Amino acid sequence: MSKAILYALCIVSTVSLKVVFENFVQLSGFDVVLMDLRVRKFNRTMTVLNGSFIVLNPLNDSLQLTLDLFHSRLGNQQFNHYPMKLPSSGCCAFLDNLQLTYKEQVSVIENLPAIGECPVSPRYVNMINFAFPQEVVSMVMPRGLWKALVTAKLDGKELVSYYFLVKGYDDF
């Protein structure tokens, strides 16, 4: 009987993981892309991103994007580099893949470049009340605080970097 209860609790805890935005910070590259995004409380249980990505210069695939993930199990900002290998990608290829893979989730983002548009022309890309899409969360994602660091490099030189924090917790 106790094994059945433990098994049921494990299933419930993996299914009921909720992920919300905590923070968004641009570290560099204000002359290439200005990311004027804020995390705000939407209601008692959800936070959203509001604001704009302001593309100031044309961007193409020579700008290589990389993503590094860091995890803080206790949520106390003591991050460990998460050993997940994600390939780097050109800016246009990244945006195309994002729109093809997560079409429904990014449909609420206004003024994204069309698929295949390269170079990306200067524009405002608006995110209004953009909540973290729960359907993309892996069932095996550990709880805690996550930091996603995105770096854009041109010929090995860092041009733009930003990170966002999300919190994964049990939602019983």
C-alpha positions as CSV (number, residue, x, y, z in Angstrom):
1,M,0.0,0.0,0.0
2,S,2.8,2.5,0.9
3,K,4.6,1.7,-2.4
4,A,1.4,2.6,-4.3
5,I,1.1,5.9,-2.5
6,L,4.7,6.7,-3.1
7,Y,4.4,5.8,-6.7
8,A,1.2,8.0,-7.0
9,L,3.0,11.0,-5.4
10,C,5.9,10.6,-7.8
11,I,3.6,10.7,-10.8
12,V,1.7,13.7,-9.4
13,S,4.9,15.6,-8.7
14,T,6.2,15.1,-12.3
15,V,3.0,16.0,-13.9
16,S,2.3,19.1,-11.8
17,L,5.5,21.0,-12.3
18,K,4.8,24.7,-12.9
19,V,7.4,27.1,-14.4
20,V,7.2,30.9,-14.1
21,F,9.4,33.7,-15.1
22,E,11.4,35.3,-12.3
23,N,13.7,37.9,-14.0
24,F,15.1,39.1,-17.4
25,V,18.4,41.0,-17.6
26,Q,20.4,42.2,-20.7
27,L,24.1,42.2,-19.9
28,S,25.6,43.6,-23.1
29,G,24.9,44.5,-26.7
30,F,22.7,47.5,-26.2
31,D,23.9,48.9,-29.5
32,V,22.8,45.8,-31.5
33,V,19.6,44.7,-29.8
34,L,17.9,46.6,-27.0
35,M,15.8,44.2,-24.8
36,D,13.4,46.3,-22.9
37,L,11.6,43.4,-21.2
38,R,10.2,43.2,-17.6
39,V,8.8,40.4,-15.6
40,R,5.6,41.3,-13.9
41,K,3.0,39.6,-11.8
42,F,-0.1,38.7,-13.9
43,N,-2.2,37.2,-11.2
44,R,-1.7,35.4,-8.0
45,T,0.0,32.4,-9.6
46,M,1.5,33.6,-12.8
47,T,4.2,36.0,-14.1
48,V,4.6,37.3,-17.6
49,L,7.1,39.0,-19.8
50,N,6.1,42.5,-21.1
51,G,8.1,44.7,-23.4
52,S,10.0,44.7,-26.7
53,F,13.1,43.4,-28.4
54,I,14.3,46.4,-30.4
55,V,16.5,45.2,-33.3
56,L,18.7,48.2,-34.1
57,N,20.9,46.7,-36.9
58,P,20.2,44.0,-39.5
59,L,21.0,40.5,-38.1
60,N,22.1,37.5,-40.1
61,D,23.4,33.9,-39.5
62,S,27.0,35.2,-39.0
63,L,25.8,36.1,-35.5
64,Q,26.0,32.8,-33.6
65,L,23.8,32.2,-30.6
66,T,24.7,29.8,-27.8
67,L,22.6,28.8,-24.7
68,D,24.0,27.8,-21.4
69,L,21.8,26.5,-18.6
70,F,22.4,26.8,-14.9
71,H,20.4,25.2,-12.1
72,S,20.0,26.2,-8.4
73,R,18.3,23.3,-6.7
74,L,17.5,25.3,-3.6
75,G,16.5,28.4,-5.5
76,N,19.1,30.5,-3.6
77,Q,21.1,31.8,-6.6
78,Q,23.9,29.3,-6.1
79,F,24.0,28.0,-9.7
80,N,25.7,25.0,-11.1
81,H,26.3,24.7,-14.8
82,Y,23.8,22.1,-16.1
83,P,25.6,19.6,-18.3
84,M,23.2,19.8,-21.3
85,K,24.8,20.2,-24.7
86,L,22.9,22.5,-27.0
87,P,24.3,23.3,-30.4
88,S,25.0,26.9,-31.3
89,S,23.0,28.4,-34.2
90,G,22.9,31.4,-36.5
91,C,20.5,34.1,-35.6
92,C,18.2,33.5,-38.6
93,A,18.3,29.7,-38.2
94,F,17.5,30.1,-34.5
95,L,14.4,32.3,-35.2
96,D,13.2,29.9,-38.0
97,N,13.6,26.9,-35.7
98,L,11.8,28.7,-32.9
99,Q,8.9,29.5,-35.1
100,L,8.7,26.0,-36.7
101,T,9.1,24.1,-33.5
102,Y,7.0,26.3,-31.1
103,K,4.6,27.8,-33.6
104,E,1.6,27.9,-31.2
105,Q,3.7,29.3,-28.3
106,V,5.3,32.1,-30.2
107,S,2.2,33.1,-32.1
108,V,1.4,35.7,-29.4
109,I,4.7,37.5,-30.1
110,E,4.1,40.5,-32.4
111,N,6.3,41.3,-35.4
112,L,8.6,38.3,-35.5
113,P,10.5,38.0,-38.8
114,A,8.9,35.7,-41.4
115,I,10.4,32.2,-41.7
116,G,13.3,32.4,-44.1
117,E,13.7,36.2,-43.8
118,C,17.4,36.7,-43.5
119,P,18.9,39.2,-42.7
120,V,16.4,40.3,-40.1
121,S,15.7,43.9,-40.6
122,P,15.6,46.4,-37.8
123,R,12.2,46.3,-36.0
124,Y,10.3,46.2,-32.7
125,V,9.3,42.7,-31.6
126,N,6.7,43.0,-28.9
127,M,5.9,40.6,-26.1
128,I,2.7,41.5,-24.3
129,N,1.6,39.3,-21.3
130,F,3.8,36.4,-22.5
131,A,3.6,33.6,-19.9
132,F,6.1,30.8,-19.8
133,P,4.6,28.0,-22.0
134,Q,3.9,25.1,-19.7
135,E,3.5,22.6,-22.5
136,V,7.2,22.8,-23.4
137,V,8.3,21.9,-19.9
138,S,10.0,18.4,-19.7
139,M,8.5,16.0,-17.3
140,V,12.0,15.3,-15.9
141,M,12.9,18.9,-15.3
142,P,14.3,19.3,-11.8
143,R,12.6,21.8,-9.5
144,G,14.4,24.9,-8.5
145,L,15.7,28.1,-10.1
146,W,17.0,28.0,-13.7
147,K,19.2,30.5,-15.4
148,A,19.3,30.5,-19.2
149,L,22.3,32.5,-20.5
150,V,22.1,33.4,-24.2
151,T,25.3,34.8,-25.9
152,A,25.5,36.1,-29.4
153,K,29.0,36.1,-30.9
154,L,30.3,37.5,-34.2
155,D,33.7,36.0,-35.3
156,G,34.3,34.7,-31.7
157,K,33.7,38.1,-30.1
158,E,30.7,38.5,-27.8
159,L,28.3,41.1,-29.0
160,V,25.1,40.5,-27.0
161,S,24.4,38.6,-23.9
162,Y,21.3,38.3,-21.7
163,Y,19.8,35.8,-19.3
164,F,16.4,35.0,-17.9
165,L,15.5,33.2,-14.7
166,V,12.6,30.8,-14.4
167,K,11.4,28.9,-11.3
168,G,10.1,25.4,-11.4
169,Y,8.0,24.3,-8.5
170,D,5.3,21.7,-7.6
171,D,1.8,23.0,-8.2
172,F,-0.4,20.8,-6.1
